[in-house]
């Protein structure tokens, strides 16, 4: 009895093959067909009455920007004028056909000419709706205007539909252009097959498909080129921004490294001197020993904290320079090096020469170095002059070069040197200007403020 009960209560568990097929189990052909239908719905069936006015052309185009002011203001509407002219051609051709003596035409057909004209004008504001209006109204307008002589497109409908296809293709994606051509071919084949026996003159669908294919191909290629050009422009803009940002970060990293080395050197000297000072005084009082010990502890703590904070900007392969950082006293060596590279450069120093804080000295040296490097790269054959002015409350720098030799080829650059110089000046709360000089050369002028109590 137990065996019978078990056999009766045993049920078959339905597997995946017993249920309805999921989306992943559909055949590739079915998925392709559904994808195509979805594309048709997205391009030509979804939001058919969407309001999308055709914008005017930009005034910065290669042709429009060369026109005078009045002509330039009107030339931006050239596309709208062409569409309106095409609508006028459709209206003229329609009334010409409707007015000719032929059995089967009627006055109603002349009135219906407003439909293809409206379809052409509608491309300016509702392109998808314009296509459907042109396609669906074609059989009625064609029969009432020209009878069966021009089938399935009468002359006005032929011109109107070709214009609509061209304008809408220029305003939509290439996939939509392919769908419009395919629907036009389906209509032409259906109309020709349905009324073939009644058509004495034959179908003009092949002519329509040939001309529309050529027009849509041109519009598609133009669309693809425009999209590629815009994408390249966006990528170039993003690349330039990222390059400037990376250059700025690299320059700040370099400045932080140099400041770390400068401040770490001075803090180390303070710690060593504070530790050695009690041994230079015979029988120093306990208060003095405690003061020097406190100074040393604070110096070591500050040095440790400085290395912890600024040390993160060091690359793994970065090594602190063994030699002292350059100062304005090393300008002679710098000028000697650039003279050996072929640059004729002079030096003029005005004011009372004095020792400045090492950060100011280093930044001033780097600014002069970068400015002269720019002269070598971008103005080959030119001469340069460096002016260093020790003024009250700061230091003035002016690096001026003449125009480049016309026979020489300058090296391309992206202005990263100027970015680094401005970053150094900004760090010191200074001011800097850089631009073309009156004689056709280039000059860099910088002012680095120095407080009285900061003078070394």
URQUIPE-V598335 format. One line per field, one symbol per residue. ss: DSSP state (A for helix, B for strand, O for the rest). psi: psi as a letter, one per 40 degrees, with the letter a starting at -180 (. if undefined). burial: 1 if it has 16 or more other ideal C-beta (glycine too) atoms within 10 Angstrom, else 0. Layout:
ss=???
psi=???
burial=???
//
This chain:
ss=OAAAAAAAAOOOOOOAAAOOOOAAAOOAAAAAAAAAAAAAAAAAAOOOOOOOOOOOOOOOOOOAAAOOAAAAAAAOOAAAAAAAAAAAAAAAAAAAAAAOOOOOOOAAAAAOAAAAAAAAAAOOOOAAAAAAAAAAAAAAAAAAAAOOOOBOOOAAAAAAAAAAAAAAAAAOOAAAAAAAAAAAAAAAAAAAAAOOOOOOOOBOAAAAAAAAAAAAAAAAAAAAAAAAAAAAAAAAAAAAAAAAAAAAAAAAAAAAAAAAAAAAAAAAAAAAAAAAAAAAOOOOOAAAAAAAAAAAAAAAAAAAAAAAAAAAAOOOOOOOOOOOOOOAAAAAAAAAAAAAOOOBBBBBBBBOOOOOOAAAAAAAAAAAAAAAAAAAAAOOOOBBBBBBBBBOOBBBBBBBBOOOOOOOOOOOOOOAAAAAAAAAAAAOOOBBBBBBOOOOOBBBBBBBBOOAAAOO
psi=ddddddddehihhhadedaihideeiiddddddddddddddddedhfdfhhgihiiiieeidddeeiiddddddeefdddddddddddddddddddddeihhheiidddddeedddddddddeddgddddddddddeddddddddebedhhehidddddddddddddddeeaidddddddddddddddddddddfddehdeiiedddddddddddddddddddddddddddddddddddddddddddddddddddddddddddddddddddddddeddeehhgiiddddddddddddddddddddddddeeeehidehhhidiiiiadeeddddddddddeehhiihhhiihhihiiddddddddddddddddddddegheiiihhhhhhiheahhihhhiaiihdeihihiieeddddddddddddefaihihiiideeaiihhihhihideeh.
burial=000000000000000000000000000000000000000100110000000001001000000100000001001100110010011011101100110000001000110110111111111101111111111011101111111111111111111111111111111111011111100110110011000000100011100110010011001100100000000000000000000000100010111111111111001001100110110000000000000100110011001000000100100000000000110100100110010000101000000000011111111111111111011101110101111101000111111111010000000000011111111110110101010000001111011101000000
//
